[in-house]
Amino acid sequence: MKKLTINYFYNVIYQVLTLLIPIVTAPYLARTLQATANGINNYTSSIVYWFTLAGMLGITLYGNKEVAKVRDNKDKLSQKFWEIFALQFLTNFISLVTFYIIFGFASVDYKTILLIQGLSILSVMFDISWFYYGMENIKRVTIRNIIIKILNVISIFIFIKQPSDLSLYVFLSCAFSILGQIILWIDLRHYISFKKIHFRDALSHFKPSALLFVPQIAVSIYSTLDKTMLGMLVSDVAEVGFYSKAQQFVNMFLFVITSIGTVMMPRIVNLTANNQKDEGLRYVNNAFDLVMLLSIPMAFGLAAIAPYFINWFLTPEFAKTSNLMMILCPMIIASSLTNVLGIQLLIPMEKTKQYTKSVVASAVVNFILNLFLIRYFNSYGAAFSTIIAEYLVLIIQIGYTKEYINFKSKILPAFKYIIFSCIMFGIMMLIGKKMGISFITNIVQFGVGVLIYLVLILVSKDKTAFKLINMLKSLKKGG
């Protein structure tokens, strides 16, 4: 448990940094690149994302899972790593060549930016973070990510001065991403040895990896396709920028919660592989309780802050982003819970088929809704489609996992968290109306909101909260 806690806090450190960096860079980029250039960047990166997704072929999840199974045997671990990486290199190479053939000769909008964005495929070709997650060595990945992000931020302030610098901004982002992958390879020799592999052994991982690729495609339909469709269906590309900023701010808070899944999945896989299924389910149930405790107030709190945030943080040009943030905030709850049910439960329990069905069904619904809603409501339509898709996934996965989790026992705590969060939300909104739009307003809202929720939770003697407190105490003592 201690190692899980340490890994989680390393992940949280990184997610906090992920929260802080946009606080530093987003206002600067909003003023230097402006809405249109930001929209072009979001739109072109959403196109390239499909090629990086195809190149990875579900290997991120699959590799994580397979490494966790054999991490106690160095010989098997080495063999497994080189086989999976060989497949990853091959599929990404095909994706890279295909991308440059298509967009190198085609006549498309923002072609130069697209071709530079293509370097992202080269970056994921050498991404082996899945290995370190499977080994439960999240410290290594976290330190790498922190170094790269800080260097990237410094380069933005030095080189990016106006909208015409968009090409340089995209290049720097891709270059630092590639550098980050190189860093992870340096320490690899301490974990594995080189193994000669056969092509057929690498290909043996294609089918099981592809089975995880299908749900990833489906998830991407309602997490990335909305931006691509906005760029295609709406004449004003700035709409993509408004929506992307809102989604970015919501995701920053969401990632703090889903870090639990990143940390827990390898442990649960390892326990299941060693015939300790009941212990794995205990971890899942605790994670579900913790996610409810944190995600519900986080969604309500961000919704209360949003109306008093964007105008001072970015520019009045991005005012629409505030409304989009409020619409997207419920996504924090649904996505956090499906991360537990899907990533931490269905996949480790070898229920990939059920996981795939849940996300594919939601992706189809999201695509259909996007076709109609985006045309009439622009970015608002994309936001509503995303929320509906996220909650559909949650409903379906609850149906698939009810044999493992007693959901009736979760109703009362969830109801309590919602009531406490509503009280917190109301007081935060009153503060916002009283103080107006400013940085100080958001600080006061945040501080008062956290204090109110914390007091209500402690007064109610919430079991999950006290479990968390005891866990932190034991970590501090080194127990």
Summary of the structure (lengths in Angstrom):
residues: 479
radius of gyration: 22.2
end to end distance: 9.7
largest distance: 68.4
contacts: 1689
relative contact order: 0.11
helix: 86%
strand: 0%
